[in-house]
Amino acid sequence: MNPKQKNIRRLMLATEKMDGAYYFYSRKKGAKENVMALLYALDDGEPHSQQQICRDWLIPKTTVNTNVKELVKAGYAALQEENGKREKAIVLTEKGKAYAARILRQIYKAEQTALSRTLEKFSPEFIDAMDYFCGCLCQELEQAAVQD
């Protein structure tokens, strides 16, 4: 295996481990992984459309739709009209904000600690580099998918 391929495998393994860590945390907290991702997306205090969440978080539309319905039914989220837009925005209710805070608190703490430890050793530019790499990879895979 050439050095470039080894580095790509290291990156892919690292991202899979990170995804797996969120998955196992979700399961231990009794939440579906995609519900956790949806709560995380909505916990920024801004209204989001289902389409925006699908695009930003790469969660299938049917999954987002199902999870939104579950959150609305549980009283954790509400759908609200947005000025002139056909699609309703999803927002956390007060009950949902409390639930998200409770379930995400340890995630945020772990993320902050991991980032602090990482920044002691590496430049903050690694975040920009990772973001750039992910954008390039998504673009290349989208192109490759339509070529075959």
C-alpha positions, 0 to 999 in steps of 0.5 A: 500500500502506498503512503497516500493510501495509508494516510487515507486509511488512517483518516477513514479509520479515525472518522469511523472510530469517531462515528462509532463513539457517538453511536455507542454513546447514543445507545448507552443513553437509550437514544437512536444515533440519528435522533442524537444527531438531530438533537445536536443539529437543533441544539444551536437554537436556530430553526432548521428545515428537514432539507437543511438537516439532510444536506448538512448532516447527510441523514436520509430524508425519510430518517429525518422525517421519522425522527422529527415526527418522534420528537414532535410526538414526545413534545421535544420539537415543534414545527413552525411556519417560516416567512414565505417558505413552504417547508416548516422549520423544526425547533426544540421546545422548552422540554426538548431543550432540557432533554437535549441539554441532558443528553448532549451535556456529556458529549459537549464536555467530551468534545471540549476536552478532546479538542483541548488535548488535541490543540495542545499538540496540533495547530487549530488549522487541522480543523480547517484541513479536515473540513476541506478534506471532507468537502473534497471527498464528498465532491469526488464521491458525488462525481464518481457515483454518477460516472458509473 
